[in-house]
Amino acid sequence: MAGLGGGLRRGRGPRRGRPGRVRGRAAFYGFVCWGTAVCAAGGRSGAGGDAASRDWTAAALRLPGGRYLVGAAGLALLGVGVGVAVRAVQRRFLRKLDTAAMRPPVRTAVTATGVAGNVARGAVFAGAGVFVVVAAARFDPGRAKGMDDTLRAFAASGPGPWLLVAVAAGLVLFGAFSLFSARWRRL
């Protein structure tokens, strides 16, 4: 039975994926990649997320102890980004995948897309966290940045557009990894 279409796996029953979750991730990272591409081309992909980030930061800074709350949120976001990148380099994501069922070229592709994609994803989170921490330290909600402004800051840095292209390529690779993950995830 296992050979008929690959629907059954080694006596464990049919593979039950999470199609809604995979579609959601694909839509989110597709949107991020689109915004990155528009930014790289010199356009603006919309400031809705950036305005929301600044509004949230401004409201939080007005609270008693808000500066510390915003700083803690920024540090948490920075920590998440670093954690995602470190776990990617350690290849921890492979623990959740059925690598024994993959052919060697597939395993190589899954590993490469997982490492590169998750490092890029971690860099974006960490970059946004740094901007939130700066906003708290300077008590300036205008320093908080959403996804668009974080990517623009990458583009305006020393390496400039090359860094933005690397992040965009990494996010595209994360999208490919998400598809691999949907197919090979252990349940």
N, C-alpha and C positions, 0 to 999 in steps of 0.2 A: 504494500500500500504506500509506503514512503516514497516510492519512485514515481507515483502518479501525480505529476504536477507539483511536487514539493510541498503539498499542503499539510502533510503529516510529518512529524519529526520523531524519529527513534522511539516510538511507542508513547510519546507524551501527548498525543492528540493534535488537533489542528492548531496552527499558529494563529494566535489572536493578537493582532496589532492594536495600536492606538491611533487610528486614522485621524481623528479630530485633533489630537495633540500634534501629530506630525504636520497636518495641514496648517495648524496655528503657528508652529515654529517656522514652517516654510514661508508663510505669509509675512511674519514678523521680519525674518532675515531678508526676504525679498524686498520689503519696504526699506530696511536699513541699507541694503546694497543699492537700491535705486537712489536714495538720498545721498549716499556716498558718491555715486556716479555723477549726479547732478552737481554736487559740490565740487568734484574734481574738474568738471567742465566749466566751472566758474559761475554757476547759477545758484539759486536758493531753492531748497526743496520744501520750504515752509518753516515758519518759526513757531508753530503751535506748541511743540514739545519744549522748545527753549523758553517760551513765555510761561508755560506751566511750571517749568523748573524754577524760574525766577520768582513767580508768584508764590509758589510753595515755600521757597527759601525766605522771601520777604515776610510772609505770614509767620513762619517759624521763628525768625529772628526777633519778631515783636513780642513773642511769648517770654515770660520770666524764665531765664536760663536758656533762652532760645539759641543763643550763640553756641552753647555747649551741645544742645540737641542737634543743631545743624552740623557742627564739627564731628559729633559722634556718627551721624548719618553718613557724612563724607568719608570718614575713616572706615566705616563698615563697607561702603561701596568700593573703596580702594582695596580693602582686604579681600572682598569677594573677587575683584578683578585679578589680584595677585594670586589668590587661591586657585581660580580657574586656570590661569596660565601655568602655575606650578604643577597642578594635577595633570595638565595636558602634557607637559614635558616628561612627567613621570609615567605617562601612558596609563593612568589609572582608569580611564574610560573603557579600556579593553576588558576590564573585569566584568563589566555589564553586558559584554557581547559574547556570542557563541563563536569564538575564534577557531575552535576545533573543526567546525563545519565549513570554514572558509578555505578556498584554495589559496595557495601562497600569494599569487598576484593580487587577489582581492584583499587579503590580510594586509599586504603592503599598502594598498590604496586606502583602506580604512584607517590604518595607523597614520599615514601621512596627512590625510584630510582631517583626522581628529586632532592631531598635534597642532598643525598650522591654524586650523579653524578656531580651536579653543584658545590658543595664544592670542589671536587677533581679537576674539570676543573679550578675553580678559583685559587686553590693552584698552579697549573702549570703556569698559566698566571702571578700570583703574583711573583712566584719564578724567572721566566724569567725576569720580570721587575726589581727585585732586582739586578740581575746580570748586567743588562744594566746600572742601576744607579751607581753601583760599577765601571763599565768600564768608565763611564763619570767622576766620582769623582777621580779616579786614573789615568785618561787620558791613559787608556790601553785597546785597542780594543780586546785584547786576553781574557779579563775578560767577555766579552759578551758571552752569551751562547744561543744556539738554544734549541730545544725541547730535543734532545738526551742528551746534556750536563747538562741541567737542571735536567733531571731525574737521571743522574749519580750523580749529586751533592746531590740529595735527598738520593740516596743509600749510599753515603759516609758520610752522617751526623750521628750524635749520634745514633738515632734509626735504621739507616742503611737500610738494606733490608726490614724491616717491614714497614717503611714509604713508600718505593717504592711499596711494595705489596698493601698497602692501597690506594695509588694513582692509581695504575693499576686497582684495583677492583672498585674504584670510577669511573674511566673512562669507564669501562665495564658497570657499572650501568647507566652512562650517555647515553651510546649507547642504552640500554634498554629503558631508559626514552625517548629518541628521537623516538623510535618506538611507544611508548605509545602516545607521543605528536602528531605524525603523524595521529594516529587513532582518538584522542579525541580533537584535536585543534578546537577552535571556529573559524568559518570563517566569 
